[in-house]
Amino acid sequence: MKQEKAVVVFSGGQDSTTCLFWALKNFKEVEAVTFNYGQRHSKEIEVAKAIADDLGVKHTVLDMSLLNQLAPNALTRADINIEQKEGELPTTFVDGRNLLFLSFAAVLAKQAGARHIVTGVCETDFSGYPDCRDVFVKSLNVTLNLAMDYQFVIHTPLMWINKAETWELADELGALDYVRENTLTCYNGVMSDGCGECPACKLRKRGLDDYLTKKNGGDE
Ligand SMILES: [Zn+2]
């Protein structure tokens, strides 16, 4: 893989930034693609741009505003609250979003001469998004290869790890402080450690606390 090129699906958040560092370590050449679908915080796009610039990665922003036209949801509409009722998908869910993102990333990757696509989807902190499951990603990989007559390999370095282990991976890649300080995960658009109140901040903080406790308290 060291001699090859990868495209990272990149939002400027903790997970995809960790994936970007992972790709930079594992591939000779890396590009990033960000989807603009009218996120609540256009800041997300700016943050993604700034990180890609910082890391010297070619960055493409694709307009996916049609997603909001198809499926209004809490990620794009300020008048819909972010919440998850028990046994239901959270209000941030958009049917087929990951399917569309990965498919567009594949078209871009083939044009860029890249076989490898890297995405930060994960089953462990599973919010119930069916198109983030491993079985779906594998199935789409086969479909894309058939659709474009090309040998894509979709990589999901975070698929089976939890948030604490994602911080651990960032640390192993020498990027813990960078990811902590320069990424945006918060649904309220607050950088770094975030607002502390929204579900994304709570998940991120719990993972970081768990990892730092393990690292500092450790059983070495
Ligand atoms: Zn927050």
py3Dmol code that shows the C-alpha trace and the ligand (Angstrom):
import py3Dmol

protein = """\
ATOM      1  CA  MET A   1       0.000   0.000   0.000  1.00  0.00           C
ATOM      2  CA  LYS A   2       2.970   2.262   0.633  1.00  0.00           C
ATOM      3  CA  GLN A   3       3.383   2.871  -3.084  1.00  0.00           C
ATOM      4  CA  GLU A   4      -0.241   3.642  -3.734  1.00  0.00           C
ATOM      5  CA  LYS A   5      -2.697   6.476  -3.486  1.00  0.00           C
ATOM      6  CA  ALA A   6      -5.718   6.854  -1.214  1.00  0.00           C
ATOM      7  CA  VAL A   7      -8.727   9.149  -0.962  1.00  0.00           C
ATOM      8  CA  VAL A   8     -10.003   9.830   2.565  1.00  0.00           C
ATOM      9  CA  VAL A   9     -13.654  10.702   3.212  1.00  0.00           C
ATOM     10  CA  PHE A  10     -13.033  13.655   5.447  1.00  0.00           C
ATOM     11  CA  SER A  11     -15.310  15.805   7.614  1.00  0.00           C
ATOM     12  CA  GLY A  12     -12.791  17.590   9.829  1.00  0.00           C
ATOM     13  CA  GLY A  13     -14.011  15.650  12.878  1.00  0.00           C
ATOM     14  CA  GLN A  14     -12.042  13.438  15.249  1.00  0.00           C
ATOM     15  CA  ASP A  15     -12.681  10.173  13.430  1.00  0.00           C
ATOM     16  CA  SER A  16     -11.936  11.210   9.883  1.00  0.00           C
ATOM     17  CA  THR A  17      -8.919  13.290  10.935  1.00  0.00           C
ATOM     18  CA  THR A  18      -7.508  10.216  12.662  1.00  0.00           C
ATOM     19  CA  CYS A  19      -8.178   8.311   9.423  1.00  0.00           C
ATOM     20  CA  LEU A  20      -6.343  11.016   7.479  1.00  0.00           C
ATOM     21  CA  PHE A  21      -3.264  10.565   9.684  1.00  0.00           C
ATOM     22  CA  TRP A  22      -3.622   6.785   9.294  1.00  0.00           C
ATOM     23  CA  ALA A  23      -3.710   7.162   5.501  1.00  0.00           C
ATOM     24  CA  LEU A  24      -0.703   9.495   5.476  1.00  0.00           C
ATOM     25  CA  LYS A  25       1.222   6.818   7.315  1.00  0.00           C
ATOM     26  CA  ASN A  26       0.108   3.964   5.070  1.00  0.00           C
ATOM     27  CA  PHE A  27       0.009   5.446   1.566  1.00  0.00           C
ATOM     28  CA  LYS A  28       2.414   7.245  -0.663  1.00  0.00           C
ATOM     29  CA  GLU A  29      -0.113   9.851  -1.714  1.00  0.00           C
ATOM     30  CA  VAL A  30      -3.289  10.987   0.002  1.00  0.00           C
ATOM     31  CA  GLU A  31      -6.204  13.185  -1.006  1.00  0.00           C
ATOM     32  CA  ALA A  32      -9.241  14.187   1.037  1.00  0.00           C
ATOM     33  CA  VAL A  33     -12.845  14.708   0.011  1.00  0.00           C
ATOM     34  CA  THR A  34     -15.445  16.598   2.057  1.00  0.00           C
ATOM     35  CA  PHE A  35     -19.152  16.683   1.352  1.00  0.00           C
ATOM     36  CA  ASN A  36     -21.013  19.929   1.745  1.00  0.00           C
ATOM     37  CA  TYR A  37     -24.634  19.041   2.421  1.00  0.00           C
ATOM     38  CA  GLY A  38     -25.665  22.196   4.235  1.00  0.00           C
ATOM     39  CA  GLN A  39     -24.336  21.158   7.639  1.00  0.00           C
ATOM     40  CA  ARG A  40     -25.640  23.237  10.513  1.00  0.00           C
ATOM     41  CA  HIS A  41     -22.193  24.664  10.805  1.00  0.00           C
ATOM     42  CA  SER A  42     -20.512  25.666   7.595  1.00  0.00           C
ATOM     43  CA  LYS A  43     -17.559  25.872   9.968  1.00  0.00           C
ATOM     44  CA  GLU A  44     -17.164  22.111   9.433  1.00  0.00           C
ATOM     45  CA  ILE A  45     -16.069  22.766   5.864  1.00  0.00           C
ATOM     46  CA  GLU A  46     -13.617  25.473   6.975  1.00  0.00           C
ATOM     47  CA  VAL A  47     -12.162  23.197   9.628  1.00  0.00           C
ATOM     48  CA  ALA A  48     -11.714  20.413   7.090  1.00  0.00           C
ATOM     49  CA  LYS A  49     -10.016  22.809   4.672  1.00  0.00           C
ATOM     50  CA  ALA A  50      -7.668  24.102   7.363  1.00  0.00           C
ATOM     51  CA  ILE A  51      -6.611  20.597   8.413  1.00  0.00           C
ATOM     52  CA  ALA A  52      -6.042  19.451   4.828  1.00  0.00           C
ATOM     53  CA  ASP A  53      -3.950  22.589   4.227  1.00  0.00           C
ATOM     54  CA  ASP A  54      -1.991  22.001   7.406  1.00  0.00           C
ATOM     55  CA  LEU A  55      -1.181  18.434   6.439  1.00  0.00           C
ATOM     56  CA  GLY A  56      -0.405  19.291   2.819  1.00  0.00           C
ATOM     57  CA  VAL A  57      -3.243  17.141   1.464  1.00  0.00           C
ATOM     58  CA  LYS A  58      -5.129  17.953  -1.721  1.00  0.00           C
ATOM     59  CA  HIS A  59      -8.726  18.640  -0.703  1.00  0.00           C
ATOM     60  CA  THR A  60     -11.921  18.551  -2.726  1.00  0.00           C
ATOM     61  CA  VAL A  61     -15.257  19.818  -1.414  1.00  0.00           C
ATOM     62  CA  LEU A  62     -18.232  18.316  -3.217  1.00  0.00           C
ATOM     63  CA  ASP A  63     -21.640  19.928  -3.149  1.00  0.00           C
ATOM     64  CA  MET A  64     -24.191  17.440  -1.818  1.00  0.00           C
ATOM     65  CA  SER A  65     -26.914  19.907  -0.920  1.00  0.00           C
ATOM     66  CA  LEU A  66     -29.403  17.644  -2.679  1.00  0.00           C
ATOM     67  CA  LEU A  67     -29.239  15.429   0.431  1.00  0.00           C
ATOM     68  CA  ASN A  68     -31.110  18.063   2.393  1.00  0.00           C
ATOM     69  CA  GLN A  69     -33.610  18.428  -0.403  1.00  0.00           C
ATOM     70  CA  LEU A  70     -34.258  14.673  -0.231  1.00  0.00           C
ATOM     71  CA  ALA A  71     -34.224  14.211   3.519  1.00  0.00           C
ATOM     72  CA  PRO A  72     -34.443  17.172   5.916  1.00  0.00           C
ATOM     73  CA  ASN A  73     -32.735  16.191   9.159  1.00  0.00           C
ATOM     74  CA  ALA A  74     -31.238  17.552  12.356  1.00  0.00           C
ATOM     75  CA  LEU A  75     -27.729  17.858  10.914  1.00  0.00           C
ATOM     76  CA  THR A  76     -28.835  20.433   8.396  1.00  0.00           C
ATOM     77  CA  ARG A  77     -31.964  21.989   9.832  1.00  0.00           C
ATOM     78  CA  ALA A  78     -31.684  24.247  12.841  1.00  0.00           C
ATOM     79  CA  ASP A  79     -35.391  23.746  13.563  1.00  0.00           C
ATOM     80  CA  ILE A  80     -35.005  19.994  14.112  1.00  0.00           C
ATOM     81  CA  ASN A  81     -33.512  19.027  17.461  1.00  0.00           C
ATOM     82  CA  ILE A  82     -30.731  16.478  17.734  1.00  0.00           C
ATOM     83  CA  GLU A  83     -32.070  13.609  19.770  1.00  0.00           C
ATOM     84  CA  GLN A  84     -32.337   9.865  19.855  1.00  0.00           C
ATOM     85  CA  LYS A  85     -35.370   8.111  21.265  1.00  0.00           C
ATOM     86  CA  GLU A  86     -34.817   4.658  22.572  1.00  0.00           C
ATOM     87  CA  GLY A  87     -34.934   2.032  19.861  1.00  0.00           C
ATOM     88  CA  GLU A  88     -35.005   4.674  17.110  1.00  0.00           C
ATOM     89  CA  LEU A  89     -32.404   6.163  14.842  1.00  0.00           C
ATOM     90  CA  PRO A  90     -31.184   9.613  15.939  1.00  0.00           C
ATOM     91  CA  THR A  91     -32.698  12.651  14.210  1.00  0.00           C
ATOM     92  CA  THR A  92     -29.326  13.228  12.543  1.00  0.00           C
ATOM     93  CA  PHE A  93     -29.841  10.116  10.429  1.00  0.00           C
ATOM     94  CA  VAL A  94     -30.127  10.492   6.670  1.00  0.00           C
ATOM     95  CA  ASP A  95     -31.071   7.407   4.676  1.00  0.00           C
ATOM     96  CA  GLY A  96     -28.313   6.371   2.319  1.00  0.00           C
ATOM     97  CA  ARG A  97     -25.909   9.162   3.225  1.00  0.00           C
ATOM     98  CA  ASN A  98     -22.888   6.942   3.582  1.00  0.00           C
ATOM     99  CA  LEU A  99     -23.844   4.987   0.477  1.00  0.00           C
ATOM    100  CA  LEU A 100     -23.876   8.240  -1.495  1.00  0.00           C
ATOM    101  CA  PHE A 101     -20.703   9.633   0.073  1.00  0.00           C
ATOM    102  CA  LEU A 102     -18.681   6.482  -0.590  1.00  0.00           C
ATOM    103  CA  SER A 103     -20.003   6.204  -4.135  1.00  0.00           C
ATOM    104  CA  PHE A 104     -19.063   9.793  -4.966  1.00  0.00           C
ATOM    105  CA  ALA A 105     -15.694   9.319  -3.259  1.00  0.00           C
ATOM    106  CA  ALA A 106     -15.116   6.299  -5.504  1.00  0.00           C
ATOM    107  CA  VAL A 107     -15.832   8.265  -8.682  1.00  0.00           C
ATOM    108  CA  LEU A 108     -13.391  10.921  -7.508  1.00  0.00           C
ATOM    109  CA  ALA A 109     -10.806   8.327  -6.466  1.00  0.00           C
ATOM    110  CA  LYS A 110     -10.827   6.586  -9.821  1.00  0.00           C
ATOM    111  CA  GLN A 111     -10.325   9.897 -11.600  1.00  0.00           C
ATOM    112  CA  ALA A 112      -7.464  10.688  -9.254  1.00  0.00           C
ATOM    113  CA  GLY A 113      -5.866   7.315  -9.985  1.00  0.00           C
ATOM    114  CA  ALA A 114      -6.473   6.060  -6.442  1.00  0.00           C
ATOM    115  CA  ARG A 115      -7.599   2.511  -5.688  1.00  0.00           C
ATOM    116  CA  HIS A 116      -7.869   3.010  -1.960  1.00  0.00           C
ATOM    117  CA  ILE A 117     -10.734   4.747  -0.164  1.00  0.00           C
ATOM    118  CA  VAL A 118     -10.545   5.373   3.571  1.00  0.00           C
ATOM    119  CA  THR A 119     -13.604   6.068   5.720  1.00  0.00           C
ATOM    120  CA  GLY A 120     -14.013   6.522   9.470  1.00  0.00           C
ATOM    121  CA  VAL A 121     -17.294   4.626   9.808  1.00  0.00           C
ATOM    122  CA  CYS A 122     -17.576   2.443  12.865  1.00  0.00           C
ATOM    123  CA  GLU A 123     -19.862  -0.277  14.206  1.00  0.00           C
ATOM    124  CA  THR A 124     -18.714  -0.007  17.788  1.00  0.00           C
ATOM    125  CA  ASP A 125     -20.305   3.256  18.875  1.00  0.00           C
ATOM    126  CA  PHE A 126     -23.051   2.204  16.540  1.00  0.00           C
ATOM    127  CA  SER A 127     -25.851   4.735  16.270  1.00  0.00           C
ATOM    128  CA  GLY A 128     -27.817   2.291  14.157  1.00  0.00           C
ATOM    129  CA  TYR A 129     -26.863   3.664  10.752  1.00  0.00           C
ATOM    130  CA  PRO A 130     -27.266   0.635   8.487  1.00  0.00           C
ATOM    131  CA  ASP A 131     -24.909   1.953   5.809  1.00  0.00           C
ATOM    132  CA  CYS A 132     -22.077   2.298   8.337  1.00  0.00           C
ATOM    133  CA  ARG A 133     -22.020  -1.438   9.033  1.00  0.00           C
ATOM    134  CA  ASP A 134     -19.077  -3.546   7.967  1.00  0.00           C
ATOM    135  CA  VAL A 135     -21.264  -5.864   5.910  1.00  0.00           C
ATOM    136  CA  PHE A 136     -22.627  -2.905   3.988  1.00  0.00           C
ATOM    137  CA  VAL A 137     -19.192  -1.423   3.299  1.00  0.00           C
ATOM    138  CA  LYS A 138     -17.972  -4.804   2.003  1.00  0.00           C
ATOM    139  CA  SER A 139     -21.037  -5.167  -0.180  1.00  0.00           C
ATOM    140  CA  LEU A 140     -20.610  -1.662  -1.581  1.00  0.00           C
ATOM    141  CA  ASN A 141     -16.944  -2.381  -2.254  1.00  0.00           C
ATOM    142  CA  VAL A 142     -17.944  -5.268  -4.516  1.00  0.00           C
ATOM    143  CA  THR A 143     -20.646  -3.161  -6.163  1.00  0.00           C
ATOM    144  CA  LEU A 144     -18.278  -0.262  -6.863  1.00  0.00           C
ATOM    145  CA  ASN A 145     -15.694  -2.607  -8.350  1.00  0.00           C
ATOM    146  CA  LEU A 146     -18.333  -4.041 -10.664  1.00  0.00           C
ATOM    147  CA  ALA A 147     -19.871  -0.660 -11.422  1.00  0.00           C
ATOM    148  CA  MET A 148     -16.606   0.947 -12.452  1.00  0.00           C
ATOM    149  CA  ASP A 149     -14.588  -2.103 -13.485  1.00  0.00           C
ATOM    150  CA  TYR A 150     -11.858  -1.100 -11.057  1.00  0.00           C
ATOM    151  CA  GLN A 151     -10.255  -2.727  -8.010  1.00  0.00           C
ATOM    152  CA  PHE A 152     -11.147  -0.394  -5.174  1.00  0.00           C
ATOM    153  CA  VAL A 153     -10.230  -1.309  -1.624  1.00  0.00           C
ATOM    154  CA  ILE A 154     -12.320   0.443   1.026  1.00  0.00           C
ATOM    155  CA  HIS A 155     -10.448   0.753   4.324  1.00  0.00           C
ATOM    156  CA  THR A 156     -12.267   1.259   7.628  1.00  0.00           C
ATOM    157  CA  PRO A 157      -9.553   1.596  10.289  1.00  0.00           C
ATOM    158  CA  LEU A 158     -12.121   2.506  12.978  1.00  0.00           C
ATOM    159  CA  MET A 159     -14.738  -0.155  12.211  1.00  0.00           C
ATOM    160  CA  TRP A 160     -14.198  -2.288  15.324  1.00  0.00           C
ATOM    161  CA  ILE A 161     -12.704   0.146  17.802  1.00  0.00           C
ATOM    162  CA  ASN A 162     -14.434   2.389  20.328  1.00  0.00           C
ATOM    163  CA  LYS A 163     -13.879   6.107  20.924  1.00  0.00           C
ATOM    164  CA  ALA A 164     -11.148   5.505  23.523  1.00  0.00           C
ATOM    165  CA  GLU A 165      -9.304   3.263  21.073  1.00  0.00           C
ATOM    166  CA  THR A 166      -9.712   5.880  18.352  1.00  0.00           C
ATOM    167  CA  TRP A 167      -7.863   8.327  20.620  1.00  0.00           C
ATOM    168  CA  GLU A 168      -5.273   5.632  21.223  1.00  0.00           C
ATOM    169  CA  LEU A 169      -4.824   5.206  17.471  1.00  0.00           C
ATOM    170  CA  ALA A 170      -4.374   8.983  17.071  1.00  0.00           C
ATOM    171  CA  ASP A 171      -1.753   8.851  19.815  1.00  0.00           C
ATOM    172  CA  GLU A 172       0.081   5.977  18.115  1.00  0.00           C
ATOM    173  CA  LEU A 173       0.116   8.051  14.934  1.00  0.00           C
ATOM    174  CA  GLY A 174       1.650  10.939  16.884  1.00  0.00           C
ATOM    175  CA  ALA A 175      -1.470  13.007  16.368  1.00  0.00           C
ATOM    176  CA  LEU A 176      -3.341  12.995  19.700  1.00  0.00           C
ATOM    177  CA  ASP A 177      -2.788  16.686  20.469  1.00  0.00           C
ATOM    178  CA  TYR A 178      -3.355  17.681  16.871  1.00  0.00           C
ATOM    179  CA  VAL A 179      -6.673  15.841  16.676  1.00  0.00           C
ATOM    180  CA  ARG A 180      -7.740  17.135  20.063  1.00  0.00           C
ATOM    181  CA  GLU A 181      -7.019  20.766  19.239  1.00  0.00           C
ATOM    182  CA  ASN A 182      -7.860  21.092  15.555  1.00  0.00           C
ATOM    183  CA  THR A 183     -10.960  19.020  14.914  1.00  0.00           C
ATOM    184  CA  LEU A 184     -14.659  19.781  15.135  1.00  0.00           C
ATOM    185  CA  THR A 185     -17.009  17.063  16.360  1.00  0.00           C
ATOM    186  CA  CYS A 186     -19.525  19.176  18.284  1.00  0.00           C
ATOM    187  CA  TYR A 187     -23.058  19.514  16.922  1.00  0.00           C
ATOM    188  CA  ASN A 188     -23.041  23.090  18.242  1.00  0.00           C
ATOM    189  CA  GLY A 189     -19.996  24.039  16.186  1.00  0.00           C
ATOM    190  CA  VAL A 190     -17.552  24.463  19.086  1.00  0.00           C
ATOM    191  CA  MET A 191     -13.992  23.426  18.168  1.00  0.00           C
ATOM    192  CA  SER A 192     -11.680  21.061  20.034  1.00  0.00           C
ATOM    193  CA  ASP A 193     -13.224  19.810  23.270  1.00  0.00           C
ATOM    194  CA  GLY A 194     -16.552  21.312  22.155  1.00  0.00           C
ATOM    195  CA  CYS A 195     -19.651  22.486  24.017  1.00  0.00           C
ATOM    196  CA  GLY A 196     -19.604  19.507  26.351  1.00  0.00           C
ATOM    197  CA  GLU A 197     -23.374  19.176  26.173  1.00  0.00           C
ATOM    198  CA  CYS A 198     -24.333  17.619  22.842  1.00  0.00           C
ATOM    199  CA  PRO A 199     -24.259  13.835  22.213  1.00  0.00           C
ATOM    200  CA  ALA A 200     -21.163  14.111  19.993  1.00  0.00           C
ATOM    201  CA  CYS A 201     -19.218  16.017  22.662  1.00  0.00           C
ATOM    202  CA  LYS A 202     -20.245  13.595  25.391  1.00  0.00           C
ATOM    203  CA  LEU A 203     -19.146  10.594  23.342  1.00  0.00           C
ATOM    204  CA  ARG A 204     -15.853  12.248  22.413  1.00  0.00           C
ATOM    205  CA  LYS A 205     -15.093  13.309  25.987  1.00  0.00           C
ATOM    206  CA  ARG A 206     -15.941   9.933  27.486  1.00  0.00           C
ATOM    207  CA  GLY A 207     -13.590   8.264  25.023  1.00  0.00           C
ATOM    208  CA  LEU A 208     -10.785  10.704  25.692  1.00  0.00           C
ATOM    209  CA  ASP A 209     -11.165  10.392  29.471  1.00  0.00           C
ATOM    210  CA  ASP A 210     -11.148   6.592  29.211  1.00  0.00           C
ATOM    211  CA  TYR A 211      -8.057   6.596  27.063  1.00  0.00           C
ATOM    212  CA  LEU A 212      -6.135   9.108  29.192  1.00  0.00           C
ATOM    213  CA  THR A 213      -7.032   7.196  32.351  1.00  0.00           C
ATOM    214  CA  LYS A 214      -5.765   3.988  30.799  1.00  0.00           C
ATOM    215  CA  LYS A 215      -2.623   5.689  29.492  1.00  0.00           C
ATOM    216  CA  ASN A 216      -1.749   7.525  32.695  1.00  0.00           C
ATOM    217  CA  GLY A 217      -3.077   5.127  35.286  1.00  0.00           C
ATOM    218  CA  GLY A 218      -2.223   2.102  33.178  1.00  0.00           C
ATOM    219  CA  ASP A 219      -1.241  -1.312  34.357  1.00  0.00           C
ATOM    220  CA  GLU A 220       2.363  -1.152  33.191  1.00  0.00           C
TER     221      GLU A 220
END
"""
ligand_1 = """\
1
ZN
Zn -21.014 19.784 21.538
"""
view = py3Dmol.view(width=600, height=400)
view.addModel(protein, "pdb")
view.setStyle({"model": 0}, {"cartoon": {"style": "trace"}})
view.addModel(ligand_1, "xyz")
view.setStyle({"model": 1}, {"stick": {}})
view.zoomTo()
view.show()
